[in-house]
Amino acid sequence: MTAATPSRYVQPMDLAFLGSLVPGIIHNMATPLSGVLGATQLLERRISSLEDLLPGLNSLNESSRADWVQQIERNRTNVEILAKNAKHLADILQVIVHRINRGTVATPELHSLPDLVRSELQFLDANLIFKHKVKKQVGTLSDVPLTRFVFGHVAATIDEFVSGVLALHDPARGQMEMDFLTDATAADVTFVMKSRFMPRTALPNLADLLDPCLARLREDGWDVELLDEPGRRELRLTRKRLRPTA
């Protein structure tokens, strides 16, 4: 593989992965949107019934007044549902926009590796199998120092590793487990992805799938180790820490 190979395939590969997430993104957005629409329709009906009571408010009996109060409480509940689902929808959109914007920057910048891992896993929840069928353990340390690297290159490697391992797993044989770990020493920062899965009869070659991503990371200055065994995959990325300036 030549040094130019990764850059030729990066954009189609990344766009293909984003395209594969579209059904999950729509599903995740549809849930809070359904909550917003349902609560809005209930509010419309209840407001109409309350308006009918307004002309005779002073003459309402005790039972009617209690019904009035109950309607107001129900409206308050629906407003809370609206607010909760609207925030959920806004959060999903923010994750998508944030990921796409940062993924298009091709120059190294200062980033928090743990923050990248957390945000990318949140983005990957658009893959409904990953979200609901994978047991995940995330060990990210708050004191891992900022490191200069290309955000999109690391994020795309996480995406390809996850999608590749999902393709290797046979869900009929059991649950898949994945670990995402960050660490730091005096010299390095490290990110490790591990997977334990029930392999399919015919296994795709994960190394081939990851080749463009890993070659790109090596060009960026990362040390890359890929363990590829039946039922277990582990990817370790290590990068020298920035030396403090005087």
Backbone torsions as a table, in degrees:
resi	resn	phi	psi	omega
1	MET	NA	127.9	-179.6
2	THR	-81.2	164.9	-179.3
3	ALA	-63.9	-24.4	-177.3
4	ALA	-80.8	-16.0	-174.2
5	THR	-56.3	-47.8	-177.6
6	PRO	-57.2	-45.4	-175.6
7	SER	-66.1	-28.3	179.4
8	ARG	-70.5	-31.2	-173.2
9	TYR	-104.5	-6.4	-173.9
10	VAL	-60.9	-52.7	-174.1
11	GLN	-64.2	-49.2	177.8
12	PRO	-59.6	-39.4	-179.1
13	MET	-63.4	-47.5	-178.7
14	ASP	-65.2	-41.4	-179.8
15	LEU	-66.8	-37.0	177.6
16	ALA	-63.5	-39.5	179.4
17	PHE	-66.2	-44.5	178.4
18	LEU	-60.1	-38.8	178.9
19	GLY	-63.3	-34.8	-180.0
20	SER	-68.4	-20.1	-178.9
21	LEU	-89.3	-9.2	-174.1
22	VAL	-55.9	-46.6	179.5
23	PRO	-59.0	-40.9	178.8
24	GLY	-67.4	-38.5	178.0
25	ILE	-62.5	-44.7	179.0
26	ILE	-62.2	-42.5	179.4
27	HIS	-61.4	-47.0	-178.3
28	ASN	-65.1	-32.4	178.3
29	MET	-78.8	-30.3	-176.8
30	ALA	-67.6	-33.0	-177.7
31	THR	-62.6	-55.4	177.9
32	PRO	-66.6	-31.2	179.1
33	LEU	-65.6	-38.0	176.7
34	SER	-63.1	-37.4	177.0
35	GLY	-63.9	-41.0	178.1
36	VAL	-63.7	-47.2	-177.8
37	LEU	-65.3	-42.5	-179.4
38	GLY	-64.2	-44.4	179.5
39	ALA	-65.7	-36.8	178.8
40	THR	-63.6	-43.4	180.0
41	GLN	-64.1	-40.4	177.3
42	LEU	-63.8	-41.6	178.7
43	LEU	-61.1	-42.8	-179.3
44	GLU	-59.9	-44.0	-179.1
45	ARG	-67.2	-42.1	-177.1
46	ARG	-70.3	-37.5	177.9
47	ILE	-63.8	-38.5	178.2
48	SER	-62.0	-41.4	-179.5
49	SER	-70.2	-34.5	178.1
50	LEU	-68.3	-37.3	178.3
51	GLU	-63.5	-34.0	178.6
52	ASP	-65.3	-27.6	-178.4
53	LEU	-84.9	-18.1	-173.9
54	LEU	-57.0	-45.8	-177.0
55	PRO	-58.6	-33.6	-177.7
56	GLY	-107.7	29.1	-175.1
57	LEU	-58.2	-43.7	-176.1
58	ASN	-68.1	-24.2	-177.2
59	SER	-97.9	6.2	-178.8
60	LEU	-65.9	139.9	174.3
61	ASN	-81.0	177.5	-174.7
62	GLU	-60.7	-39.9	-179.5
63	SER	-64.9	-41.4	-179.9
64	SER	-67.9	-37.5	177.4
65	ARG	-64.5	-39.3	178.2
66	ALA	-64.0	-37.0	177.8
67	ASP	-65.9	-38.7	177.7
68	TRP	-59.8	-48.8	179.9
69	VAL	-61.1	-41.2	-179.8
70	GLN	-63.4	-40.5	178.5
71	GLN	-62.9	-40.7	179.1
72	ILE	-63.2	-42.4	179.3
73	GLU	-64.7	-38.8	177.8
74	ARG	-65.3	-39.1	177.2
75	ASN	-62.3	-40.9	178.6
76	ARG	-61.6	-40.1	178.2
77	THR	-62.7	-41.9	179.5
78	ASN	-67.1	-34.8	175.9
79	VAL	-63.3	-40.1	177.7
80	GLU	-63.9	-39.9	176.9
81	ILE	-63.0	-43.4	177.9
82	LEU	-58.3	-48.0	-177.8
83	ALA	-63.0	-43.4	-178.5
84	LYS	-63.6	-47.0	-177.8
85	ASN	-72.7	-33.7	176.2
86	ALA	-64.0	-40.8	177.8
87	LYS	-65.0	-41.7	178.1
88	HIS	-59.6	-44.7	179.6
89	LEU	-63.7	-43.0	178.9
90	ALA	-63.4	-38.3	179.2
91	ASP	-64.2	-42.8	178.8
92	ILE	-61.2	-46.3	179.8
93	LEU	-62.9	-38.9	179.8
94	GLN	-63.9	-41.9	178.7
95	VAL	-61.5	-44.6	-178.2
96	ILE	-64.7	-48.7	-179.0
97	VAL	-63.5	-43.7	179.4
98	HIS	-59.4	-44.8	-178.5
99	ARG	-65.5	-45.2	-178.0
100	ILE	-65.7	-44.7	-178.6
101	ASN	-62.6	-47.6	-177.4
102	ARG	-71.7	-29.2	-179.9
103	GLY	-71.1	-16.5	-179.1
104	THR	-90.9	-7.2	179.3
105	VAL	-80.4	119.6	-172.6
106	ALA	-97.3	1.2	-178.2
107	THR	-107.5	149.5	179.0
108	PRO	-66.4	135.2	175.9
109	GLU	-137.5	166.1	178.2
110	LEU	-73.3	127.4	179.5
111	HIS	-138.9	155.2	169.9
112	SER	-91.1	116.7	180.0
113	LEU	-61.1	-44.3	177.0
114	PRO	-60.5	-40.1	179.0
115	ASP	-63.9	-40.3	178.1
116	LEU	-60.6	-45.6	-178.2
117	VAL	-61.6	-46.1	-179.0
118	ARG	-62.4	-44.4	-177.9
119	SER	-69.1	-35.4	-179.5
120	GLU	-70.2	-36.5	177.3
121	LEU	-67.1	-35.6	175.7
122	GLN	-64.6	-41.1	177.2
123	PHE	-64.1	-39.7	-178.0
124	LEU	-69.4	-13.9	175.8
125	ASP	-63.7	-10.9	172.7
126	ALA	-65.9	-22.0	171.4
127	ASN	-80.9	109.3	-169.8
128	LEU	-67.1	-28.2	176.2
129	ILE	-69.1	-44.5	178.3
130	PHE	-62.3	-39.8	-176.6
131	LYS	-68.1	-43.7	-169.5
132	HIS	-106.1	-21.1	-170.1
133	LYS	-113.2	-4.1	-177.2
134	VAL	-111.2	127.5	174.5
135	LYS	-82.1	118.3	-172.3
136	LYS	-113.6	140.4	171.4
137	GLN	-124.6	122.9	-177.0
138	VAL	-117.1	118.8	177.9
139	GLY	-118.3	88.5	-179.6
140	THR	-111.4	132.1	-176.9
141	LEU	-95.7	137.1	-178.2
142	SER	-74.2	-20.5	-175.4
143	ASP	-98.6	14.4	172.9
144	VAL	-69.9	125.6	-173.4
145	PRO	-71.2	159.8	174.1
146	LEU	-61.9	142.8	-178.0
147	THR	-134.9	146.5	-178.5
148	ARG	-91.4	118.9	176.6
149	PHE	-160.3	171.5	177.7
150	VAL	-84.9	113.5	-175.7
151	PHE	-54.5	-50.6	-174.2
152	GLY	-63.7	-30.0	-179.1
153	HIS	-69.1	-43.0	178.7
154	VAL	-69.8	-43.5	-179.3
155	ALA	-61.3	-42.1	-179.5
156	ALA	-65.5	-33.7	178.2
157	THR	-66.7	-41.1	175.8
158	ILE	-60.1	-45.9	-179.3
159	ASP	-59.0	-46.7	-176.4
160	GLU	-69.3	-37.3	177.6
161	PHE	-62.4	-47.2	-178.8
162	VAL	-63.6	-49.0	-177.9
163	SER	-65.6	-35.5	178.8
164	GLY	-66.4	-43.4	-179.7
165	VAL	-69.1	-36.4	175.9
166	LEU	-59.9	-35.5	178.9
167	ALA	-69.9	-27.5	-179.9
168	LEU	-78.1	-24.3	-170.1
169	HIS	-83.6	137.9	174.4
170	ASP	-102.4	99.9	-174.2
171	PRO	-62.7	-20.4	179.9
172	ALA	-70.4	-17.1	-175.8
173	ARG	-99.5	-4.5	180.0
174	GLY	147.1	-179.0	-176.7
175	GLN	-88.6	148.6	177.0
176	MET	-96.7	146.1	177.8
177	GLU	-124.4	141.3	177.6
178	MET	-137.8	141.2	176.6
179	ASP	-118.3	140.9	176.7
180	PHE	-129.5	113.7	-170.3
181	LEU	-129.1	135.5	172.2
182	THR	-119.3	150.2	-178.9
183	ASP	-154.2	167.9	178.7
184	ALA	-149.5	143.2	171.3
185	THR	-118.9	-173.8	178.5
186	ALA	-64.8	-23.2	-175.4
187	ALA	-109.3	-30.3	-169.1
188	ASP	-132.3	160.4	162.3
189	VAL	-116.3	144.5	-173.2
190	THR	-135.7	141.8	173.0
191	PHE	-127.5	129.0	-178.2
192	VAL	-125.1	131.3	171.2
193	MET	-114.1	129.4	178.3
194	LYS	-125.7	146.1	176.9
195	SER	-137.4	143.3	174.0
196	ARG	-129.7	122.1	-170.8
197	PHE	-147.8	169.0	176.4
198	MET	-98.2	110.0	-171.0
199	PRO	-71.8	148.3	172.2
200	ARG	-73.0	166.7	179.7
201	THR	-63.2	-47.0	176.7
202	ALA	-105.3	116.9	-174.9
203	LEU	-99.0	128.6	169.4
204	PRO	-66.9	162.0	179.4
205	ASN	-92.0	105.1	-177.7
206	LEU	-64.9	-33.5	-179.7
207	ALA	-60.6	-41.1	178.3
208	ASP	-64.2	-41.1	-179.6
209	LEU	-62.4	-39.9	-175.5
210	LEU	-86.3	-10.8	-174.0
211	ASP	-48.9	-50.7	-179.3
212	PRO	-61.1	-40.7	179.5
213	CYS	-64.8	-45.8	-175.3
214	LEU	-70.1	-36.8	176.5
215	ALA	-63.3	-38.7	179.0
216	ARG	-65.8	-41.5	178.3
217	LEU	-65.1	-39.3	177.8
218	ARG	-62.5	-39.3	176.2
219	GLU	-62.4	-32.4	179.4
220	ASP	-76.7	-11.3	178.9
221	GLY	106.2	10.6	177.9
222	TRP	-85.0	142.8	166.1
223	ASP	-86.5	129.0	-172.3
224	VAL	-122.0	129.9	173.8
225	GLU	-129.0	125.1	179.2
226	LEU	-119.6	117.6	173.7
227	LEU	-97.0	123.6	-174.4
228	ASP	-128.5	97.7	-179.0
229	GLU	-129.8	155.9	176.6
230	PRO	-57.6	123.9	177.3
231	GLY	83.0	-2.3	-178.5
232	ARG	-152.1	132.6	174.9
233	ARG	-132.9	139.5	177.3
234	GLU	-141.4	132.2	176.7
235	LEU	-122.2	124.5	-179.3
236	ARG	-118.2	122.1	178.0
237	LEU	-113.3	128.0	-178.6
238	THR	-131.2	139.4	-178.7
239	ARG	-140.0	141.5	178.1
240	LYS	-64.1	140.0	176.9
241	ARG	-71.8	155.0	173.4
242	LEU	-70.6	136.5	175.0
243	ARG	-81.7	133.2	179.3
244	PRO	-63.0	139.2	179.2
245	THR	-83.2	150.3	-178.0
246	ALA	-69.9	NA	NA
